[in-house]
């Protein structure tokens, strides 16, 4: 669990630094910075799906996942939770708290490093991947918090719970987490990262949280195909 805890602390510290920088020059150039962040996020997302072979499986997972998310109104519930946090802990902030919370939670949580690193931590007590991820998330949280504010910091708690659960359940999860399944899940995650980039560039207004069930759908589909 040390790697996950360090990861959470890295996001918290990075976010605080980012919020401190959210003034003066950074604030004046926020639109340009947002454009650079959006473009960079798109590149990261496309790198994750460019060589993915099971495109049809990805389409089915995304389509089914967003239908489930829309039916459950996940975006509304998560935004409501984020607004409650904002009201309690970040009074007087602008309206980017919820956006930062959702964006950072997805960005820091959907990648292969989060899954593989947590499994390695639980099964082999190998924290190397999570320590590496912590450094990357630390840098990213500085940049994102300088634009989105305190919402990025609170994503740390989501990441600690998410990665911590994988670590604790690693003995049970590992047998079904094949390389193919991790690749499938990572493809969905990369697609969601592309969606984040499009929203940041104001090209779309996708409800990102409503796409989260696509990850669960992909796990079911991937496991089902592995049995065939």
N, C-alpha and C positions, 0 to 999 in steps of 0.2 A: 504493500500500500504506500510505501515511501514515495515511489515515483508519481503516483496520483496526487498525493498531498503536495509534493513539490510543484507539480503542474498547476494545481489550484493556487498556490502561493504566488507562482510566477505570473499568473493572469491578474491576480489582485494587485501585486506590486506594479506590474506594467500598466494596468489601468489607472492607478493613482498617478503615475508619472504622466500618462497621456492626458488625464484631466487637468493636471497642473499646467501642461503645455497648451491647453485649450484656451488660449487667450492671445492677444496681440497679433503677431504675424500669422500664427497658425489659424486663428479665427478669421482673419482677413482673407486668407487664401483657402478657406475650407472647401469651396466649390471645386477648385483646381485639385486639391488633395483628394476629394471624393471621387473625382474623375480618374485619378491615378489609381486609387484603391479599387475602383470598379473594374478598370481595365486589368489590373493585376489579378484580381479575383477571377475574372473570366479566363485568363491564361491558366491559372491553377486548375480550374474546373475542366477546361478542354484537355489539359494534359492527362487528366484522370480518365477521360472517356475516349480519347482519340484512338486507342488501340484495343478498346473493349469489343469483343466479337459478338456477344449475345444482345444485339441491339433490340430485337423483338422482345426479349425478356425484360429489358430495361423499360421499354415503352409500356408494356403491360403493368409492370410494377408501379410506374409513375402514375398511369391513368387510374388504376385501381386504388392506389394509395391516396391520391388527391380526392377521389370520390368519397372515400372513408373519412378523410379529414374534413371535407365540406359538410358531410352528414353530421359528424361529431362537433363541428364548429370549433376545431382546435385553436385556430387563430384567435377567435374571440376570447376563449378561456385563457389562453396564454397572455394575450394583451391585457386582459383584465387583471391577471396576476402581476404582470409587469407594472401596470399603472398603480396597483396597490403598493408595490415595492417603492415606486417612485414617490408616491404620496408620503410614505413612511420614512424613507431614507434620503430622498433627493429632492426635497422641496425647492421650488423655484427653478428647477432645471427646464430646459427647453423640451420640445416634444419628441426628442430622438431617443429617450430612455428605452421604450419598448422595442423600437427598431434595433437599437444596439444590443439589447438583451437577447432577442431572438436571433439576430444575425450572428453574433459571437458564439452563442450556444451551438448553433448548427455548424459554423465554420470550425470551431475547435473540437467538435465531437464526432463528426461524420467520417473523418478520414481513417485510412487503414492503420495509421500509427496508433490511434486511440484504441482500436480493437486488438491489434497484434501486441502492442506494448502492454496492455492490461493483462492479456493472456500470458505473456512472458513473465510478467510480474507475479502472477498467481501460481503458475506452474513451475517456474524455474528460479523465482526470486531474482530475475534479471531485470534491472530497472533501466538499462541503457537506452532503450527506445523511448521510454517515457521521459527520461532526463533530456534527451535530444528534442523531443516534442515540447518540453517545458521551455527550452530556450527559444524555439520558434514561436510558441504562443506568447512568450514574454514580449518579443519584438512586435508581433502582430497586435497584441493588446495595447501597446503604447500608441501605435498608429491609429487603431480603431477608436480607442477611448478619446484621443485628441479630436475626433470628429463626432462620435456618438455620445460620449460622456459616461456617466456612472452605470448605465445599463450593461456595458461590457464587463465591468467588475463582477456583477452578480451572476454572469454566466459561469464564473469559476465554481460556484456551488453546484450548478447543473453538471459540469464536467467531473467534479469530484464524486458525485453520487453515481453518475453513469459509468465512469471508468472503475470506480470502486466496486460496483455491482458485478461488472465483468470479471474483475480480479477475484472477488470472493466466490463467484460461481464458475471460475475457470475450469475446475476439475470436471464439472458437468457439461460445460459449453464446448470445451476443446474437442471432444470426439466428433462433433458435427461441424465444427468450424474448419472445413477443408480450405485449401488454397483457392479453390474455385468459388466457394461461398464468400470468402473474404473479398475476392475480386468483384463478385456480383454486388456485394454491399457497398464496396468502395465506388463502384460505378454509379450507384444511386446517389451516394454522397457527393460525388463530383458533379452530377447533374444538378443537385441542390445548390452547390457552390456557384455553378453557372447562373442559376436563378438569382442568387444573391448579387452577383456582379451586374446582371441586367437591371435589377431594382436600384442598385447604387448609381447606375448610369441614367436612371429615370427613363429607361426604355420600356419597362414593364412595371406593373404594380401587383406582382404575384403575392398571394398570401402564403408565405414560406412555411409557416407552421402546419398548414393543411396538407403539405406534401410529406410530412414526417412519417405517416403510416406506410409510405412506399418502402421504407427500410424493412419494416416487419413483413410486408407482402413479399419483398424480394427474398427474405430469409426463408419463408415458406416455399416459394417457388424453387429456389435454389436447392433446398433440402429435398423437395419432392423429385426434382430431376436427378439428384444424386442417387436416388433409390431405383431409378429406372435402369 
